[in-house]
Amino acid sequence: MMAILRRKKLRTRMGLFFVLMFVGSVAIILLSAAFGRLYPDAGPALPMVLSIIFLAAFLTWVWTLFDQNLATPIQAVANHLQARAQHDSAVPPSPEMTRYLGDLVPAVEQIGRSLSNARNSMAESVAHETTRMSSELEKLIQTLAVLPLGVVVCSGRHTVTFYNGAATVLLNEGETAMALGRSVFEFTEYGPLLEAYNLAVASHSPDRSVTFLMENARTGQFIMGEVRLLYAPSTVDAQPPYVLVLRDASFETRNAIAAGTLMADLFVTLRPELAALEANLALREQSPSLAADITVSEALLTRTHKLIAQVNNMDAAYRKTREAYWPLEEISPTKFIRAIRSRLDGVTLIAEGHEQYRLNIALSPMASLVAQLARLIAKQHNARALSLIIREEAGMTVIGLGWSGQQLYYDRLAECIAAPLPDRRTVLTGRSVLRLHGTECWPEEDGAGRYILKIPLPKTIGQHSTKLATGVNYDFELLRRPPPTELIKAKLSEMTYTVFDTETTGLMPSQGDEICQIAALRIVNGRIVPNEVMEQLVNPGRPIPIQTTNLHGITDDMVAQRPTFDVVGRQFHAFAKESVLVAHNAPFDMEFLRRHEAGIGKSFDQPVIDTVLLSAFLFGRGEKHSLDSICERLGVRIPEGARHTAMGDTIATAEAFQKMLKMVEARGIETFGQLIAEFRKHERLQKDLNTDLMQI
């Protein structure tokens, strides 16, 4: 019978359902009437009561059949069609579930294939048209990524829309990390930048640049900034966007301050000394007896020697500020060797074993010094070829010049180091260069009649080495987007989201369980922002049960030396600032966070979206809403070993959230207020956490 039913059309099956209901209802009425005739003493109400009872039971049975075989499968097909509209890998309902839907499932699959083909065709067309532009943009991005200058592009409202790796290093403010969509004033001094921007706007010209100097309060670095407008201000856009170019000006700024201080000290120190010397000389000239007095002459001589010593000390201090002007930078050995060879004439330099090392040096001064030493060795030993050796020794990188023959005379070496470098690219002596790098040089015998002149480089040299970070993040849509005036009216597609997940010691925060790992990433304009991530192990202050370790793999040893959540919580709060928090089963994670609000001195009062509620709204309560089920339904793949890790679950949640957000917008839900209103309809499944934020 069931096999025959499966072969019928869907319309026929629906008709048979109603025929079954009609036949069943008539049969129940006739049976109830017959029952009444068999028991006439029960009164005329018995047939009616029996009819109602049997009809209710019969219709419940029919509804159960309808729900199991038609309503639920149709809802599953509808959910699949929604998911298929977003991606081609959506998992369809099982054939067993949809066996009574007739031609509906093949029709849906045909629509899905047509949609996929159309989407793929459009994607191919767009990809073909944008390949060249993307290639050129990628080249530009790669160039800006490794540029040692910090580059930040801001909207007229001072919102960050682009930044490169060097900018994140220069504007590192501890807990607050550089991020798209945030105010640039979170990372810079308000006054100097705003004044420079206003001057640029007042010029009404995009060609004028305005420079300013500011200090990073956390690192003590002096940063030179340059503001240049992207286009001139107009009546339509009185606050044009601008490019902010940054560089580390600590060396020249500190040296300028030191030089100014020396000049001030010079006048303060020398003026009274010279006045006293002048007065003594005048008295001596006026009195012949004083002129012949040996005591007066000795006093004058002593004061003169003191004056000369003070001048020499100040001169040495001034020279030191000139030496410190040269910043150290990370240089490849190939570049270093090329710089040395360009300074040598008639001496061949053979490089040995250098490929795997990086040199933290001031390139021009060090290359000039090594070239001068090479010329000394070649002249003393009549050598036409020297070896340049770069290798690791005793925890230091050693630069060495190797030759065969006799030992190098120490007096000649000392003279060479003391002499000014014959290179107009520098104004230093060899001794200054060694002092700049915190090192010395000396010759050693290397065996078999070979000698090496060694210059060891400490791993960490002073505080003026440059650090280069790579990576570029940008979203130029933020240039034209004004901030929402009200949270309830904010468009979902334009909001910034922080997706996060925690791993804990257990499931009961009220009984002392704690966070042992937290991970987060940011979504801006519907796009996961590369590099804007946070992943941190946390010392929970209590042992992690073995059964919990078996789940997420975090052991007591892994967290023993990690910071507590009082530290990590402040970092996460700064990371998630001015964004909507997104988590799977958000009440669980938020309870852990809010228990630490007093300890970190911050409140997690941001809006919250729970992907459980989002899934319930989209797919109905009849579906499963675990993270695994949602990801399987939407075609989100969780890599092997990533499940039940904070970052693995965060990435999976973020990718699923992105797809569900598009499905929400396809239903006409565009604002945050509209979405929360829908969430309130599913509070029996999961409590919405935005009650205190929004009264809808």
C-alpha positions as CSV (number, residue, x, y, z in Angstrom):
1,M,0.0,0.0,0.0
2,M,2.8,2.4,1.0
3,A,4.8,1.6,-2.1
4,I,1.7,2.4,-4.3
5,L,1.3,5.7,-2.4
6,R,4.9,6.7,-3.1
7,R,4.4,6.3,-6.8
8,K,1.5,8.8,-6.8
9,K,1.7,12.5,-7.5
10,L,2.0,14.9,-4.6
11,R,-1.4,16.4,-5.5
12,T,-2.9,12.8,-5.5
13,R,-1.4,12.1,-2.1
14,M,-2.8,15.3,-0.6
15,G,-6.2,14.4,-2.0
16,L,-6.0,10.9,-0.5
17,F,-5.3,12.5,2.9
18,F,-8.5,14.4,2.7
19,V,-10.4,11.4,1.5
20,L,-9.0,9.5,4.4
21,M,-10.1,12.2,6.8
22,F,-13.6,12.2,5.2
23,V,-14.0,8.5,5.3
24,G,-12.7,8.2,8.8
25,S,-14.9,11.0,10.0
26,V,-18.0,9.4,8.5
27,A,-17.1,6.0,9.9
28,I,-16.6,7.5,13.4
29,I,-20.0,9.2,13.2
30,L,-21.8,6.0,12.0
31,L,-20.0,3.9,14.7
32,S,-21.0,6.4,17.4
33,A,-24.6,6.4,16.2
34,A,-24.6,2.6,16.2
35,F,-23.2,2.6,19.7
36,G,-26.1,4.9,20.8
37,R,-28.6,2.5,19.4
38,L,-27.0,-0.4,21.3
39,Y,-27.2,1.5,24.6
40,P,-30.3,3.6,24.4
41,D,-30.3,4.0,28.2
42,A,-27.1,6.1,28.0
43,G,-29.1,9.0,26.5
44,P,-28.8,10.9,23.2
45,A,-25.5,12.6,24.3
46,L,-23.5,9.4,24.2
47,P,-23.1,9.3,20.3
48,M,-22.1,13.0,20.3
49,V,-19.5,12.5,23.1
50,L,-18.1,9.4,21.4
51,S,-17.9,11.2,18.1
52,I,-15.9,14.0,19.6
53,I,-13.5,11.7,21.3
54,F,-12.9,9.4,18.3
55,L,-12.7,12.3,15.9
56,A,-10.1,14.1,18.1
57,A,-8.0,10.9,18.3
58,F,-8.4,10.2,14.6
59,L,-7.5,13.8,13.5
60,T,-4.5,13.7,15.9
61,W,-3.3,10.5,14.2
62,V,-3.9,12.0,10.7
63,W,-2.0,15.2,11.7
64,T,0.9,13.1,13.0
65,L,1.0,11.3,9.7
66,F,0.8,14.6,7.8
67,D,3.5,16.2,9.9
68,Q,5.9,13.3,9.7
69,N,5.4,12.6,6.0
70,L,4.6,16.0,4.5
71,A,4.9,19.1,6.8
72,T,8.3,18.3,8.3
73,P,9.8,17.1,5.0
74,I,8.5,20.2,3.2
75,Q,10.1,22.4,5.9
76,A,13.4,20.5,5.6
77,V,13.3,21.1,1.8
78,A,12.5,24.8,2.4
79,N,15.5,25.0,4.8
80,H,17.7,23.3,2.3
81,L,16.6,25.7,-0.5
82,Q,17.5,28.6,1.7
83,A,20.9,27.2,2.4
84,R,21.4,26.3,-1.2
85,A,20.7,29.9,-2.1
86,Q,23.9,30.8,-0.2
87,H,26.3,28.0,-1.2
88,D,26.4,24.9,-3.4
89,S,27.5,22.5,-0.7
90,A,24.4,22.6,1.4
91,V,23.4,19.0,2.5
92,P,19.9,18.0,1.2
93,P,17.3,16.2,3.3
94,S,17.6,12.4,3.2
95,P,15.6,10.5,0.6
96,E,13.9,8.6,3.4
97,M,12.5,11.8,4.9
98,T,11.2,13.1,1.6
99,R,9.9,9.9,0.1
100,Y,6.3,11.1,0.0
101,L,6.9,14.5,-1.6
102,G,6.7,13.2,-5.1
103,D,8.0,15.7,-7.8
104,L,8.7,18.5,-5.2
105,V,12.2,17.3,-4.3
106,P,13.4,16.8,-8.0
107,A,12.0,20.3,-8.8
108,V,13.8,21.8,-5.8
109,E,17.1,20.1,-6.9
110,Q,16.6,21.4,-10.4
111,I,16.1,24.9,-9.1
112,G,19.2,24.5,-6.9
113,R,21.3,23.3,-9.9
114,S,20.0,26.2,-12.0
115,L,20.8,28.6,-9.2
116,S,24.3,27.1,-8.8
117,N,25.0,27.2,-12.5
118,A,23.8,30.9,-12.7
119,R,25.9,31.8,-9.7
120,N,29.0,30.0,-11.0
121,S,28.5,31.6,-14.4
122,M,28.3,35.0,-12.9
123,A,31.3,34.3,-10.6
124,E,33.3,33.3,-13.6
125,S,32.3,36.4,-15.5
126,V,33.2,38.6,-12.5
127,A,36.4,36.8,-11.9
128,H,37.4,37.2,-15.5
129,E,36.8,40.9,-15.4
130,T,38.5,41.5,-12.1
131,T,41.6,39.3,-12.5
132,R,43.8,42.0,-13.8
133,M,42.6,44.6,-11.3
134,S,43.1,42.1,-8.5
135,S,46.6,41.3,-9.6
136,E,47.5,44.9,-9.7
137,L,45.9,45.5,-6.3
138,E,47.7,42.5,-4.8
139,K,51.0,43.9,-6.0
140,L,50.2,47.2,-4.3
141,I,49.1,45.5,-1.1
142,Q,52.3,43.4,-1.0
143,T,54.3,46.5,-1.4
144,L,52.5,48.4,1.4
145,A,52.6,45.3,3.6
146,V,56.5,45.3,3.8
147,L,56.9,49.0,3.7
148,P,58.8,50.2,6.8
149,L,56.6,53.3,6.9
150,G,53.3,53.0,8.7
151,V,50.3,53.8,6.5
152,V,46.8,54.4,7.7
153,V,43.8,55.6,5.6
154,C,41.1,57.2,7.6
155,S,37.6,58.5,6.7
156,G,36.7,62.1,7.4
157,R,35.2,60.9,10.7
158,H,38.7,59.5,11.6
159,T,37.6,55.9,11.2
160,V,40.4,53.5,10.2
161,T,39.7,51.9,6.8
162,F,43.3,50.7,5.9
163,Y,46.5,50.0,7.8
164,N,49.7,48.1,7.2
165,G,51.9,46.0,9.6
166,A,54.3,48.9,10.3
167,A,51.4,51.0,11.5
168,T,50.4,48.3,14.0
169,V,53.9,48.3,15.5
170,L,54.2,52.1,15.7
171,L,50.7,52.6,17.1
172,N,50.7,49.7,19.5
173,E,48.9,50.8,22.6
174,G,49.0,47.7,24.7
175,E,45.5,46.3,25.2
176,T,44.0,48.3,22.3
177,A,45.0,46.8,19.0
178,M,44.7,48.5,15.6
179,A,41.5,47.5,14.0
180,L,39.3,48.5,11.0
181,G,36.2,50.6,11.8
182,R,37.7,52.1,15.0
183,S,38.6,55.7,15.6
184,V,42.3,56.4,14.9
185,F,42.3,58.5,18.0
186,E,42.3,55.3,20.0
187,F,45.9,54.7,18.9
188,T,47.3,58.2,18.4
189,E,47.4,61.5,20.4
190,Y,44.2,63.4,19.8
191,G,45.6,66.9,19.7
192,P,48.6,66.8,17.2
193,L,46.8,64.6,14.6
194,L,43.5,66.7,14.7
195,E,45.4,69.9,14.4
196,A,47.4,68.6,11.4
197,Y,44.1,67.4,9.8
198,N,42.4,70.7,10.3
199,L,45.3,72.6,8.8
200,A,45.2,70.2,5.7
201,V,41.5,70.8,5.4
202,A,41.9,74.6,5.7
203,S,44.3,74.5,2.8
204,H,41.6,73.2,0.5
205,S,44.2,71.3,-1.5
206,P,44.9,67.6,-1.6
207,D,48.5,68.3,-2.6
208,R,49.5,69.9,0.7
209,S,50.9,67.6,3.4
210,V,51.0,68.6,7.1
211,T,53.5,67.0,9.4
212,F,53.3,66.6,13.2
213,L,55.2,64.9,16.0
214,M,53.6,62.8,18.7
215,E,54.7,60.4,21.4
216,N,53.6,56.8,22.0
217,A,52.8,57.0,25.7
218,R,53.3,53.2,26.2
219,T,56.6,52.7,24.4
220,G,58.0,56.2,24.7
221,Q,58.6,56.3,20.9
222,F,58.5,59.7,19.1
223,I,56.5,59.3,15.9
224,M,56.6,61.6,12.9
225,G,53.2,61.8,11.1
226,E,52.2,63.3,7.8
227,V,48.6,64.0,6.9
228,R,47.6,64.2,3.2
229,L,44.0,64.5,2.1
230,L,42.7,62.1,-0.5
231,Y,40.8,64.9,-2.2
232,A,40.0,68.5,-1.4
233,P,37.0,69.3,0.9
234,S,33.8,70.4,-0.7
235,T,30.3,71.5,0.3
236,V,29.1,67.9,-0.1
237,D,31.9,66.4,1.9
238,A,33.4,69.0,4.3
239,Q,35.4,66.2,6.0
240,P,37.4,64.5,3.3
241,P,39.3,61.2,4.0
242,Y,43.0,61.3,4.4
243,V,46.2,59.2,4.4
244,L,48.4,59.2,7.5
245,V,52.0,58.2,6.9
246,L,54.0,57.4,10.1
247,R,57.7,56.7,10.8
248,D,59.7,56.2,14.0
249,A,61.4,59.6,14.7
250,S,62.8,58.6,18.1
251,F,66.4,58.8,17.1
252,E,66.5,62.2,15.6
253,T,64.0,63.6,18.1
254,R,66.0,62.3,21.1
255,N,69.2,63.5,19.5
256,A,67.8,66.9,18.8
257,I,66.6,67.1,22.4
258,A,70.0,66.0,23.6
259,A,71.8,68.4,21.4
260,G,69.6,71.3,22.6
261,T,70.2,70.3,26.2
262,L,73.9,70.2,25.5
263,M,73.8,73.7,24.0
264,A,71.9,75.0,27.0
265,D,74.3,73.3,29.4
266,L,77.2,74.8,27.4
267,F,76.0,78.3,27.9
268,V,75.1,77.8,31.5
269,T,78.4,76.1,32.3
270,L,80.8,78.2,30.3
271,R,79.4,81.7,31.0
272,P,80.3,81.9,34.7
273,E,83.6,80.1,34.1
274,L,84.6,82.6,31.3
275,A,83.4,85.5,33.4
276,A,85.6,84.4,36.4
277,L,88.6,83.8,34.1
278,E,88.1,87.3,32.5
279,A,87.9,88.9,36.0
280,N,91.1,87.2,37.2
281,L,93.0,88.2,34.1
282,A,91.8,91.9,34.5
283,L,93.0,92.0,38.1
284,R,96.3,90.5,37.1
285,E,96.8,93.1,34.4
286,Q,95.9,96.0,36.8
287,S,98.4,94.8,39.6
288,P,102.0,94.0,38.7
289,S,102.4,92.2,42.0
290,L,99.6,89.8,41.1
291,A,101.1,89.2,37.7
292,A,104.3,87.9,39.4
293,D,102.3,85.8,41.9
294,I,102.7,82.1,41.2
295,T,99.6,81.2,43.2
296,V,97.4,83.4,40.9
297,S,99.0,81.9,37.8
298,E,98.3,78.4,39.1
299,A,94.7,79.3,39.9
300,L,94.3,80.6,36.4
301,L,95.8,77.6,34.9
302,T,93.6,75.2,37.0
303,R,90.5,77.1,35.9
304,T,91.6,77.0,32.3
305,H,92.2,73.2,32.5
306,K,88.7,72.8,34.0
307,L,87.2,74.8,31.3
308,I,88.9,72.7,28.6
309,A,87.8,69.5,30.3
310,Q,84.2,70.7,30.4
311,V,84.3,71.5,26.7
312,N,85.8,68.1,25.8
313,N,83.1,66.3,27.8
314,M,80.4,68.2,26.1
315,D,82.0,67.5,22.7
316,A,82.1,63.8,23.5
317,A,78.5,63.8,24.5
318,Y,77.6,65.6,21.3
319,R,79.5,63.1,19.2
320,K,77.7,60.3,20.9
321,T,74.3,61.8,19.9
322,R,75.5,61.9,16.3
323,E,76.6,58.3,16.5
324,A,73.2,57.1,17.9
325,Y,71.4,58.7,14.9
326,W,72.0,55.6,12.9
327,P,69.1,53.2,13.4
328,L,69.7,49.5,13.3
329,E,67.6,47.4,10.9
330,E,67.3,43.8,9.9
331,I,69.4,43.2,6.8
332,S,69.9,40.2,4.7
333,P,73.6,39.0,4.3
334,T,73.3,39.3,0.5
335,K,72.4,43.0,0.8
336,F,75.3,43.5,3.3
337,I,77.8,41.8,1.1
338,R,76.7,43.9,-1.9
339,A,77.2,47.1,0.2
340,I,80.7,46.1,1.1
341,R,81.7,45.1,-2.4
342,S,80.5,48.5,-3.7
343,R,83.1,50.1,-1.3
344,L,86.0,47.9,-2.3
345,D,88.3,48.4,-5.3
346,G,90.8,45.8,-6.3
347,V,90.0,43.4,-3.4
348,T,87.8,40.3,-4.1
349,L,85.4,39.4,-1.3
350,I,84.3,35.7,-1.1
351,A,81.2,35.1,1.0
352,E,81.1,31.9,3.1
353,G,78.1,30.3,4.8
354,H,75.8,33.3,5.3
355,E,72.4,32.4,3.8
356,Q,70.6,31.3,7.0
357,Y,71.4,34.4,9.1
358,R,69.9,37.9,9.4
359,L,72.0,40.9,10.6
360,N,70.7,43.6,12.9
361,I,73.0,46.4,11.9
362,A,73.3,50.0,10.6
363,L,74.0,49.0,7.0
364,S,76.1,52.0,5.7
365,P,78.4,52.4,8.7
366,M,79.1,48.7,9.2
367,A,79.7,48.2,5.5
368,S,82.1,51.1,5.5
369,L,84.0,49.7,8.5
370,V,84.3,46.2,7.1
371,A,85.5,47.6,3.8
372,Q,88.1,49.7,5.6
373,L,89.3,46.7,7.6
374,A,89.4,44.6,4.4
375,R,91.6,47.2,2.7
376,L,94.0,47.2,5.8
377,I,94.3,43.4,5.7
378,A,94.8,43.3,1.9
379,K,97.5,46.1,2.1
380,Q,99.4,44.6,5.0
381,H,99.5,41.0,3.6
382,N,99.3,41.9,-0.2
383,A,96.1,39.8,-0.4
384,R,93.9,40.1,-3.4
385,A,91.1,38.0,-2.0
386,L,89.5,37.8,1.4
387,S,86.7,35.7,2.9
388,L,83.6,37.3,4.5
389,I,82.3,34.8,7.1
390,I,78.9,35.1,8.8
391,R,78.2,32.4,11.4
392,E,76.8,31.7,14.8
393,E,79.1,31.6,17.8
394,A,78.3,31.5,21.5
395,G,74.8,32.8,21.0
396,M,75.9,35.7,18.8
397,T,76.1,36.3,15.0
398,V,79.7,36.9,14.1
399,I,80.9,38.9,11.0
400,G,84.5,37.8,10.1
401,L,87.1,38.7,7.6
402,G,89.4,35.7,6.8
403,W,92.8,35.6,5.2
404,S,95.9,33.3,5.0
405,G,99.3,34.5,6.0
406,Q,100.5,36.5,9.0
407,Q,98.8,37.9,12.1
408,L,97.4,41.4,11.9
409,Y,99.4,44.0,13.8
410,Y,97.3,45.4,16.7
411,D,98.8,48.9,16.4
412,R,97.7,49.0,12.7
413,L,94.2,47.7,13.7
414,A,93.9,50.3,16.4
415,E,94.9,53.1,14.0
416,C,92.4,51.9,11.4
417,I,89.5,51.8,13.9
418,A,90.3,55.2,15.3
419,A,90.5,56.8,11.9
420,P,87.5,58.4,10.2
421,L,85.8,56.2,7.6
422,P,86.7,57.3,4.1
423,D,83.1,57.2,3.0
424,R,81.0,60.3,2.4
425,R,77.9,58.3,3.2
426,T,79.0,58.3,6.9
427,V,80.6,60.8,9.3
428,L,81.9,58.3,11.8
429,T,85.1,56.6,12.9
430,G,85.5,52.8,13.1
431,R,85.4,53.1,16.9
432,S,82.0,54.9,16.7
433,V,80.6,52.2,14.5
434,L,81.7,49.5,17.0
435,R,80.3,51.5,19.9
436,L,77.0,52.0,18.0
437,H,76.6,48.2,17.7
438,G,77.8,47.5,21.2
439,T,80.8,45.4,20.2
440,E,84.5,45.2,19.5
441,C,86.7,43.5,16.9
442,W,89.9,41.4,17.2
443,P,91.9,38.9,15.2
444,E,92.0,35.2,16.0
445,E,93.9,32.3,14.5
446,D,91.5,29.9,12.8
447,G,94.1,27.0,12.2
448,A,96.1,26.0,9.2
449,G,97.7,29.4,8.9
450,R,94.4,31.2,8.6
451,Y,93.3,34.2,10.6
452,I,89.9,35.8,11.1
453,L,89.1,39.3,12.2
454,K,85.9,39.0,14.2
455,I,83.1,41.4,14.9
456,P,80.5,39.7,17.1
457,L,76.9,41.2,17.1
458,P,74.9,40.8,20.3
459,K,71.3,39.4,19.8
460,T,69.8,42.6,21.3
461,I,71.6,45.8,20.6
462,G,70.3,48.9,22.4
463,Q,66.8,50.2,21.9
464,H,67.0,51.6,18.4
465,S,66.6,48.6,16.2
466,T,63.7,48.7,13.8
467,K,60.9,46.1,13.9
468,L,59.1,45.4,10.6
469,A,55.6,43.8,10.7
470,T,53.9,42.6,7.5
471,G,50.3,42.4,6.6
472,V,47.6,44.8,5.3
473,N,44.0,45.1,6.3
474,Y,41.5,47.4,4.5
475,D,37.9,48.1,3.8
476,F,37.3,51.3,1.8
477,E,33.5,51.0,2.2
478,L,34.1,52.5,5.6
479,L,35.1,55.8,3.9
480,R,31.6,56.5,2.8
481,R,29.6,54.9,5.7
482,P,28.3,57.1,8.5
483,P,27.9,55.4,11.9
484,P,24.4,54.4,12.9
485,T,22.5,56.9,15.1
486,E,20.6,54.2,17.0
487,L,21.5,50.5,17.7
488,I,17.9,49.4,16.9
489,K,18.2,50.9,13.4
490,A,21.7,49.7,12.6
491,K,21.9,47.6,9.5
492,L,23.1,44.1,10.1
493,S,25.3,44.2,7.0
494,E,27.1,47.3,8.3
495,M,27.7,46.3,11.9
496,T,31.0,45.1,13.3
497,Y,31.0,41.7,15.0
498,T,33.4,40.0,17.3
499,V,32.9,36.2,17.1
500,F,34.4,34.4,20.1
501,D,34.5,31.0,21.9
502,T,35.9,29.9,25.2
503,E,37.2,26.6,26.6
504,T,36.6,26.0,30.3
505,T,37.5,23.7,33.1
506,G,33.8,22.6,33.3
507,L,30.3,23.6,32.7
508,M,29.4,25.1,36.1
509,P,30.7,28.7,36.5
510,S,28.6,29.0,39.7
511,Q,30.6,26.2,41.2
512,G,34.0,27.6,40.4
513,D,34.7,26.5,36.8
514,E,36.8,29.0,34.9
515,I,37.9,29.9,31.4
516,C,41.2,28.2,30.3
517,Q,41.3,29.5,26.7
518,I,39.6,32.2,24.7
519,A,39.7,33.0,21.0
520,A,38.1,35.7,18.9
521,L,38.1,37.3,15.4
522,R,36.4,40.3,13.9
523,I,33.9,40.6,11.1
524,V,33.7,44.0,9.4
525,N,31.2,44.6,6.5
526,G,30.4,41.0,6.4
527,R,34.0,40.0,5.9
528,I,36.3,38.2,8.3
529,V,39.3,40.5,8.8
530,P,42.6,38.7,8.4
531,N,45.1,39.2,11.2
532,E,42.5,40.8,13.5
533,V,42.4,37.7,15.8
534,M,43.0,36.9,19.4
535,E,43.9,33.5,20.9
536,Q,45.1,33.2,24.4
537,L,45.5,30.3,27.0
538,V,44.4,31.4,30.4
539,N,45.5,30.2,33.9
540,P,42.2,29.2,35.5
541,G,43.6,29.1,39.0
542,R,42.3,25.6,39.5
543,P,43.1,22.1,38.1
544,I,41.6,21.1,34.8
545,P,39.7,17.7,35.2
546,I,41.0,14.9,33.0
547,Q,37.7,14.4,31.3
548,T,37.7,18.1,30.3
549,T,41.3,17.8,29.0
550,N,40.2,14.8,26.9
551,L,37.6,17.1,25.3
552,H,39.7,20.2,24.4
553,G,43.3,19.0,24.9
554,I,44.3,21.7,27.4
555,T,46.4,20.5,30.3
556,D,47.5,22.1,33.6
557,D,51.1,22.4,32.3
558,M,49.9,24.3,29.3
559,V,48.3,27.1,31.4
560,A,50.6,27.1,34.4
561,Q,52.6,30.1,33.2
562,R,49.8,31.9,31.4
563,P,48.1,35.1,32.6
564,T,44.9,34.9,34.6
565,F,41.6,36.1,33.1
566,D,41.9,39.4,35.0
567,V,44.6,40.2,32.4
568,V,43.2,38.4,29.4
569,G,39.7,39.7,30.1
570,R,40.9,43.3,29.7
571,Q,42.6,42.4,26.4
572,F,39.4,40.7,25.1
573,H,37.3,43.7,26.2
574,A,39.6,46.0,24.2
575,F,39.5,43.7,21.2
576,A,35.7,43.5,21.2
577,K,35.2,47.2,21.8
578,E,32.3,48.8,19.8
579,S,31.2,45.6,18.2
580,V,28.4,43.0,18.6
581,L,29.5,39.8,20.4
582,V,28.6,36.6,18.5
583,A,28.9,33.2,20.1
584,H,27.3,29.7,19.8
585,N,25.2,29.2,22.9
586,A,26.1,32.7,24.0
587,P,24.5,32.6,27.6
588,F,27.1,30.0,28.6
589,D,30.1,32.0,27.5
590,M,28.7,35.3,28.7
591,E,28.1,34.0,32.2
592,F,31.8,33.2,32.5
593,L,32.7,36.7,31.1
594,R,30.3,38.6,33.4
595,R,31.6,36.9,36.5
596,H,34.9,38.6,35.9
597,E,33.6,42.1,35.3
598,A,34.5,43.4,38.8
599,G,38.0,41.8,38.6
600,I,38.9,43.4,35.2
601,G,37.1,46.7,35.9
602,K,35.1,46.4,32.6
603,S,31.5,45.6,31.7
604,F,30.6,43.3,28.8
605,D,27.6,45.3,27.9
606,Q,27.8,45.0,24.2
607,P,24.9,43.6,22.1
608,V,25.0,39.8,21.7
609,I,23.9,37.5,19.0
610,D,23.5,33.8,19.7
611,T,23.9,31.5,16.7
612,V,21.6,29.0,18.3
613,L,18.7,31.6,18.2
614,L,19.7,32.6,14.7
615,S,19.5,29.0,13.5
616,A,16.2,28.5,15.3
617,F,14.8,31.6,13.6
618,L,16.0,30.4,10.1
619,F,15.4,26.7,10.3
620,G,12.7,26.2,12.9
621,R,12.8,24.5,16.3
622,G,12.3,21.1,14.7
623,E,15.9,21.1,13.5
624,K,19.0,20.5,15.6
625,H,20.9,23.6,16.5
626,S,24.3,22.3,17.7
627,L,27.4,23.8,16.1
628,D,28.1,20.6,14.3
629,S,24.5,20.4,12.9
630,I,24.5,24.0,11.8
631,C,27.9,23.6,10.1
632,E,26.7,20.4,8.3
633,R,23.5,22.1,7.2
634,L,25.4,25.1,5.8
635,G,28.3,23.2,4.3
636,V,30.9,24.7,6.8
637,R,33.8,22.3,7.2
638,I,35.5,22.1,10.5
639,P,39.1,20.8,10.0
640,E,40.2,17.6,11.7
641,G,41.3,18.4,15.3
642,A,39.9,21.9,15.3
643,R,36.6,21.0,16.9
644,H,36.5,21.9,20.7
645,T,39.4,24.2,20.3
646,A,38.7,27.9,21.0
647,M,39.9,29.2,17.6
648,G,38.6,26.2,15.7
649,D,35.1,26.7,17.0
650,T,35.4,30.5,16.6
651,I,36.2,30.1,12.9
652,A,33.4,27.6,12.4
653,T,30.9,29.9,14.2
654,A,32.0,32.9,12.2
655,E,31.7,31.2,8.8
656,A,28.2,29.8,9.7
657,F,27.2,33.2,11.0
658,Q,28.2,34.9,7.8
659,K,26.0,32.6,5.8
660,M,23.1,32.8,8.1
661,L,23.3,36.6,8.1
662,K,22.8,36.6,4.3
663,M,19.8,34.3,4.8
664,V,18.3,36.6,7.4
665,E,18.6,39.6,5.0
666,A,17.0,37.6,2.2
667,R,14.0,37.3,4.5
668,G,13.7,41.1,4.7
669,I,15.3,41.4,8.1
670,E,17.8,44.2,7.7
671,T,18.3,45.9,11.0
672,F,19.5,44.7,14.4
673,G,16.2,45.7,16.0
674,Q,14.2,43.5,13.6
675,L,16.5,40.5,14.3
676,I,16.1,40.9,18.0
677,A,12.4,41.1,17.7
678,E,12.5,37.7,15.9
679,F,14.8,36.3,18.6
680,R,12.2,37.1,21.3
681,K,9.8,34.7,19.6
682,H,12.2,31.8,20.4
683,E,13.0,32.6,24.0
684,R,11.6,29.3,25.1
685,L,14.5,27.7,23.3
686,Q,17.2,30.1,24.3
687,K,17.1,33.4,26.3
688,D,18.0,36.5,24.3
689,L,20.7,38.5,26.1
690,N,19.8,42.0,24.8
691,T,16.9,42.7,27.1
692,D,18.7,45.4,29.0
693,L,20.0,47.1,25.8
694,M,16.8,47.2,23.7
695,Q,13.2,47.5,24.6
696,I,11.4,46.4,21.4
